């Protein structure tokens, strides 16, 4: 057994508060507008949040005995407090601006304003305590609510004497508790709270997290930098956090687009800092002005439509003299909306394909569009008309949900006949006898201004500042039908593109490369065989104008700014162009709630039959927005990244296969932390070609090592690629082979005491088997498995959602002992690997108690304990049969399940006290609650307990070690499924697709409950009888069916009540328990 590393255990191997990491991860990802700046810099398809990235690095390098509070604070999960007479006051908002740093210590000097705030804090606490008192006196269940108890503790009044003006208080940082705050937020808006108070509790800032999102708090830089490597760096989250922690970083990626992103994310912010911002703005303005001037002639703005003028006059009826100031041309276009229009093969008419007639679903500002046919029976034509929506309908009863294409099948607006998918695709490619489809402009999304009015309808004006006396204005968005100028401009742009085509082609600027064979061929299927075909005429004209201008500016930038600084500026300008490509192509779409959605809103080449165009002209143009997004992202990166002027010794960026990185020496890396590609989840190379073909036209001389090939390298990419490998089976095998080669390279470069920590999104047993087997076979020991959940660990609804961790940290070390002698699964006298796993899991369960893990996360963490034992003693045989990771995990599942039942029943029940079906149901309930759970996870658990999962079509007899499963039908129900669902389910488990869940009592078949076969049937029957006739019927049912099992049934009811996440079920259970005493 290889235990040489035990004297150098790390925090990640001993166990760390991963539930807090998960809670903060959930918060980090909770608001799209507050994501880290890496997300806004450039598209990448699988970028890890920063909080778990920092956590993985810290926990992998810190010693096992690290104080968990210190670890939490290093993650940025802390709040600032002052202590007054033994009571803490959490400092939030404006008071933080009053803090002073004296000799490296933060202090708060009490002034009149702060003293006033302190008095208000006591008042605030008093009001909150009154809310709690009302809850507790109205419903006694609140008195035992853990969330409420904790909040109540924090609301203790700050006692006299309060500090006086002039007093100086020391400010301390204490670890925050985001997991608990997530629970508090759920509690505040729970049904029971609303039923008592009439509304949800509005939590004050002091009662919430007490700190900004953790990633915004910079960590302390380590005094002893280590070499940290990410072999598949992608969007750069892991190396970004490693740099912030002060380590020496090696960031590798095979993909050239990723490597450009890594330079922009890691290298330049740390090298040049905020000083580069003005230079990006300066050169970016030259770029946007040039394209705006070029697009001006083909970007018309029109006079306001008569309907909008009338609305303006109505709005200004109390101030008609200002109407002329606002009755001007449109201020801006936020989108031009197109549909694909085909020719009906039946009547020859124009057949626009709209998947919806909704234009805007914004509350109070809803719009739709209707298609108006000319009434001809043959070769009919159409027009469009926009309308405002009131109560879900247009002014003439129009239905905005109307569509002329559904599930790929079109509908002719003239003859009402269906147009099949094959015909639509043929016209898309120009292979139909009806010709090629066209892009039809059907709506212009416009902006106008109007004055802001007060309640009396009078104009509001600025009262001070530079705008004193000027009218306050507000934007009004409206949707109008395209006019002649709009349609002519589209044609003129196409003519301009044609006029410049030869010139641009001679310069090699047009991406005419063919769309390559791959896993998603939809662009080619829908008539876009080349990359340049993904843009309509005006879009392509704009992009090519930008690329040409950037190439013209490059020599000037490099000469005036210097090579390194110039490269950085050029890189960010290209990233702004890339954002324009992503938001201004024929693969975009219009979202009635959010506007233009970019090409890669999904991880594929989705072809939308309706798309949107951004205008690239004017001060508020799309490209100006793209540049601003890039500039803002850079500015925010600089705030997070320590600036090391002209210092690049801490960072190395490599463009190579993760399976072969010859520039990194043997045994030279302290930590490899990586988030490797997961099977066929994302085809990175195929997707990034969209940007690569444009980048290489501006950046080839800036990064010559990245842009050597026509397209990105797909041969060496470690993904399951059926197109490349010749099928799904071959792709799976090749992926596993490539991952093995990567792990082998990891072992080569790791120091003897180094750690490999992998972020792994677990989904299936097969995935676990593949990953863990590959690690073990490449002479790596799995030392821990830490779950990072994106859900609150104890939230009010978690138990009814069976929320499994979204990611797992697998930590590994190099195997020292090279012995190949197999170990025995079962030995004599309680020895063998099986017994070692049982001991390790039991010890792990004790160690994990302090971390407050939810049951699912606890199970996953125990997998790590089992895999650690297995990999330490590899290879393992049970007789002549090899023992793989799944069997070790099953053994861990059995131990956890038995412990879980003992825990939730206070040791009063064990698996052997019940029928196997009831034991399995109780185990699933204790771990997953009443929510959905993956079939594979239930199968894993059932094997560990030797209780089979068996599908049953209706009633059945429980006569073996199995648990029955009835199928819950989809909308298209089979006769058997429909019958079972209508009459109620005999089985306690329901299956729908790849998910299982426990049936609710009311979903069970009455005949089964009236003739119960298991203790779980008795539980459900008891609950149903209570609902039908209160305690007397419940007591009679118990006397009739539960003779000799009364104690077990009451224990089950206690567990049902205590473990449910549903407040109504908990209240009902407590009532039954009280009534049956």
URJOKA-V81029 format. One record per pair of residues at least 24 apart in sequence whose C-alpha atoms are under 6 Angstrom apart, sorted by the first residue. I is the first residue (numbers start at 1). GAP is how many residues later the second one is. D is the distance in whole Angstrom. If there is no record, write none. Layout:
BEGIN
i:I gap:GAP d:D
i:I gap:GAP d:D
END
This chain:
BEGIN
i:1 gap:871 d:6
i:1 gap:872 d:5
i:2 gap:815 d:6
i:2 gap:870 d:5
i:9 gap:55 d:5
i:10 gap:50 d:6
i:10 gap:52 d:6
i:10 gap:53 d:4
i:10 gap:54 d:4
i:11 gap:48 d:5
i:11 gap:51 d:6
i:11 gap:52 d:5
i:11 gap:53 d:4
i:12 gap:47 d:5
i:12 gap:48 d:5
i:13 gap:771 d:5
i:14 gap:50 d:6
i:17 gap:834 d:5
i:18 gap:770 d:6
i:20 gap:159 d:5
i:22 gap:766 d:5
i:22 gap:767 d:5
i:22 gap:768 d:5
i:23 gap:155 d:6
i:23 gap:156 d:5
i:23 gap:769 d:5
i:25 gap:26 d:6
i:26 gap:764 d:5
i:37 gap:596 d:5
i:37 gap:599 d:6
i:40 gap:593 d:6
i:41 gap:589 d:6
i:41 gap:592 d:5
i:44 gap:191 d:6
i:47 gap:188 d:5
i:48 gap:189 d:6
i:50 gap:187 d:6
i:51 gap:164 d:6
i:53 gap:185 d:5
i:54 gap:187 d:5
i:69 gap:106 d:6
i:73 gap:102 d:6
i:74 gap:145 d:5
i:76 gap:138 d:4
i:76 gap:141 d:5
i:77 gap:99 d:6
i:77 gap:137 d:5
i:78 gap:96 d:5
i:78 gap:97 d:4
i:78 gap:98 d:5
i:79 gap:94 d:6
i:79 gap:95 d:6
i:79 gap:97 d:6
i:79 gap:131 d:5
i:79 gap:132 d:5
i:80 gap:92 d:6
i:80 gap:93 d:5
i:81 gap:90 d:6
i:81 gap:91 d:6
i:82 gap:89 d:5
i:87 gap:71 d:6
i:106 gap:65 d:5
i:107 gap:62 d:6
i:107 gap:63 d:5
i:107 gap:64 d:5
i:108 gap:60 d:6
i:108 gap:61 d:5
i:109 gap:58 d:6
i:109 gap:59 d:4
i:110 gap:55 d:5
i:110 gap:56 d:5
i:110 gap:57 d:5
i:111 gap:54 d:5
i:122 gap:35 d:6
i:125 gap:30 d:5
i:179 gap:613 d:6
i:183 gap:612 d:5
i:221 gap:24 d:5
i:221 gap:25 d:5
i:222 gap:24 d:5
i:227 gap:442 d:5
i:227 gap:443 d:5
i:228 gap:443 d:5
i:228 gap:444 d:6
i:229 gap:443 d:5
i:230 gap:442 d:6
i:230 gap:443 d:5
i:230 gap:444 d:5
i:231 gap:427 d:5
i:232 gap:444 d:6
i:234 gap:24 d:5
i:236 gap:26 d:6
i:244 gap:397 d:6
i:248 gap:402 d:4
i:248 gap:403 d:6
i:249 gap:401 d:6
i:249 gap:402 d:5
i:250 gap:401 d:6
i:250 gap:402 d:5
i:250 gap:403 d:6
i:251 gap:402 d:5
i:252 gap:401 d:6
i:252 gap:402 d:5
i:252 gap:403 d:6
i:253 gap:402 d:5
i:253 gap:403 d:6
i:254 gap:401 d:5
i:254 gap:402 d:5
i:254 gap:403 d:5
i:256 gap:450 d:5
i:269 gap:369 d:5
i:270 gap:372 d:6
i:270 gap:373 d:4
i:270 gap:374 d:5
i:271 gap:373 d:5
i:271 gap:374 d:5
i:271 gap:375 d:5
i:271 gap:376 d:6
i:272 gap:373 d:6
i:273 gap:365 d:6
i:273 gap:370 d:5
i:274 gap:364 d:6
i:280 gap:289 d:6
i:292 gap:324 d:6
i:292 gap:325 d:4
i:292 gap:326 d:6
i:295 gap:322 d:6
i:296 gap:321 d:6
i:298 gap:191 d:5
i:298 gap:195 d:6
i:301 gap:29 d:6
i:302 gap:27 d:5
i:302 gap:28 d:6
i:303 gap:26 d:4
i:304 gap:25 d:6
i:318 gap:139 d:6
i:330 gap:117 d:6
i:330 gap:118 d:5
i:331 gap:116 d:5
i:331 gap:117 d:5
i:332 gap:114 d:6
i:332 gap:115 d:5
i:333 gap:112 d:6
i:333 gap:113 d:4
i:334 gap:111 d:6
i:335 gap:110 d:5
i:335 gap:277 d:6
i:335 gap:278 d:6
i:335 gap:279 d:5
i:336 gap:108 d:5
i:336 gap:276 d:5
i:336 gap:277 d:5
i:337 gap:104 d:6
i:337 gap:105 d:6
i:337 gap:106 d:5
i:337 gap:274 d:6
i:337 gap:275 d:5
i:338 gap:102 d:5
i:338 gap:103 d:4
i:338 gap:104 d:6
i:338 gap:272 d:6
i:338 gap:273 d:5
i:339 gap:100 d:6
i:339 gap:101 d:5
i:339 gap:270 d:6
i:339 gap:271 d:4
i:340 gap:98 d:6
i:340 gap:99 d:5
i:340 gap:269 d:6
i:341 gap:96 d:5
i:341 gap:97 d:5
i:342 gap:95 d:5
i:347 gap:31 d:5
i:348 gap:30 d:6
i:348 gap:31 d:4
i:349 gap:30 d:4
i:349 gap:31 d:4
i:350 gap:31 d:5
i:351 gap:61 d:5
i:353 gap:51 d:5
i:353 gap:52 d:6
i:354 gap:49 d:5
i:354 gap:50 d:5
i:354 gap:51 d:6
i:355 gap:48 d:5
i:355 gap:50 d:5
i:356 gap:45 d:6
i:356 gap:46 d:6
i:356 gap:47 d:5
i:357 gap:43 d:5
i:357 gap:44 d:6
i:357 gap:45 d:6
i:358 gap:42 d:5
i:359 gap:233 d:5
i:360 gap:232 d:4
i:360 gap:233 d:6
i:361 gap:231 d:5
i:361 gap:232 d:5
i:362 gap:231 d:6
i:368 gap:32 d:5
i:385 gap:96 d:6
i:386 gap:94 d:6
i:425 gap:101 d:6
i:428 gap:98 d:5
i:428 gap:99 d:5
i:429 gap:97 d:6
i:429 gap:98 d:4
i:443 gap:37 d:6
i:443 gap:38 d:5
i:443 gap:39 d:6
i:444 gap:35 d:6
i:444 gap:36 d:5
i:444 gap:38 d:6
i:445 gap:34 d:5
i:446 gap:31 d:6
i:446 gap:32 d:5
i:447 gap:29 d:6
i:447 gap:30 d:5
i:448 gap:27 d:6
i:448 gap:28 d:5
i:449 gap:25 d:6
i:449 gap:26 d:5
i:449 gap:27 d:6
i:450 gap:24 d:6
i:493 gap:45 d:5
i:494 gap:43 d:5
i:497 gap:44 d:5
i:518 gap:205 d:5
i:519 gap:204 d:6
i:534 gap:52 d:5
i:535 gap:50 d:5
i:535 gap:51 d:5
i:576 gap:50 d:5
i:576 gap:51 d:5
i:576 gap:54 d:6
i:579 gap:47 d:6
i:580 gap:43 d:6
i:584 gap:29 d:5
i:584 gap:30 d:6
i:586 gap:25 d:6
i:658 gap:84 d:6
i:659 gap:82 d:5
i:659 gap:83 d:4
i:659 gap:86 d:6
i:666 gap:82 d:5
i:666 gap:83 d:4
i:667 gap:82 d:5
i:667 gap:83 d:5
i:667 gap:84 d:4
i:668 gap:81 d:6
i:668 gap:82 d:6
i:668 gap:83 d:5
i:669 gap:80 d:6
i:669 gap:81 d:5
i:669 gap:82 d:5
i:670 gap:81 d:6
i:670 gap:84 d:5
i:671 gap:83 d:6
i:671 gap:84 d:5
i:671 gap:85 d:6
i:672 gap:84 d:5
i:673 gap:83 d:6
i:673 gap:84 d:5
i:673 gap:85 d:6
i:674 gap:84 d:5
i:675 gap:83 d:6
i:675 gap:84 d:5
i:679 gap:40 d:5
i:679 gap:41 d:5
i:680 gap:39 d:6
i:680 gap:40 d:5
i:685 gap:27 d:6
i:685 gap:29 d:6
i:740 gap:34 d:5
i:744 gap:34 d:6
i:755 gap:57 d:6
i:755 gap:58 d:5
i:756 gap:55 d:6
i:756 gap:56 d:5
i:757 gap:53 d:6
i:757 gap:54 d:4
i:758 gap:51 d:6
i:758 gap:52 d:5
i:759 gap:49 d:6
i:759 gap:50 d:5
i:760 gap:47 d:6
i:760 gap:48 d:5
i:761 gap:46 d:4
i:769 gap:116 d:6
i:776 gap:95 d:6
i:779 gap:36 d:5
i:780 gap:33 d:5
i:780 gap:34 d:5
i:780 gap:35 d:5
i:781 gap:31 d:5
i:781 gap:32 d:5
i:781 gap:34 d:6
i:781 gap:90 d:5
i:781 gap:91 d:6
i:782 gap:29 d:6
i:782 gap:30 d:4
i:782 gap:86 d:5
i:783 gap:28 d:6
i:783 gap:29 d:5
i:783 gap:85 d:5
i:784 gap:26 d:6
i:784 gap:27 d:5
i:784 gap:80 d:5
i:785 gap:24 d:6
i:785 gap:25 d:5
i:785 gap:76 d:5
i:785 gap:79 d:4
i:786 gap:75 d:5
i:787 gap:70 d:6
i:793 gap:61 d:5
i:796 gap:265 d:5
i:797 gap:264 d:5
i:799 gap:129 d:6
i:799 gap:130 d:5
i:799 gap:262 d:5
i:800 gap:129 d:5
i:800 gap:130 d:4
i:800 gap:131 d:4
i:800 gap:261 d:6
i:801 gap:130 d:4
i:802 gap:126 d:4
i:802 gap:129 d:5
i:802 gap:130 d:6
i:802 gap:131 d:6
i:804 gap:52 d:6
i:822 gap:53 d:5
i:822 gap:54 d:5
i:823 gap:53 d:5
i:824 gap:52 d:6
i:824 gap:53 d:5
i:825 gap:52 d:6
i:825 gap:53 d:5
i:837 gap:29 d:5
i:840 gap:25 d:6
i:841 gap:24 d:6
i:855 gap:72 d:5
i:856 gap:71 d:6
i:863 gap:26 d:5
i:890 gap:54 d:5
i:891 gap:53 d:6
i:893 gap:48 d:6
i:894 gap:50 d:5
i:894 gap:51 d:6
i:915 gap:99 d:6
i:916 gap:45 d:5
i:917 gap:45 d:6
i:917 gap:46 d:4
i:918 gap:96 d:6
i:918 gap:97 d:6
i:918 gap:98 d:5
i:930 gap:68 d:6
i:931 gap:66 d:6
i:932 gap:63 d:6
i:932 gap:64 d:6
i:932 gap:65 d:5
i:933 gap:62 d:6
i:933 gap:63 d:5
i:934 gap:61 d:5
i:935 gap:59 d:6
i:935 gap:60 d:5
i:935 gap:61 d:6
i:955 gap:31 d:6
i:965 gap:24 d:5
i:965 gap:25 d:5
i:966 gap:24 d:5
i:967 gap:24 d:5
i:968 gap:24 d:5
END
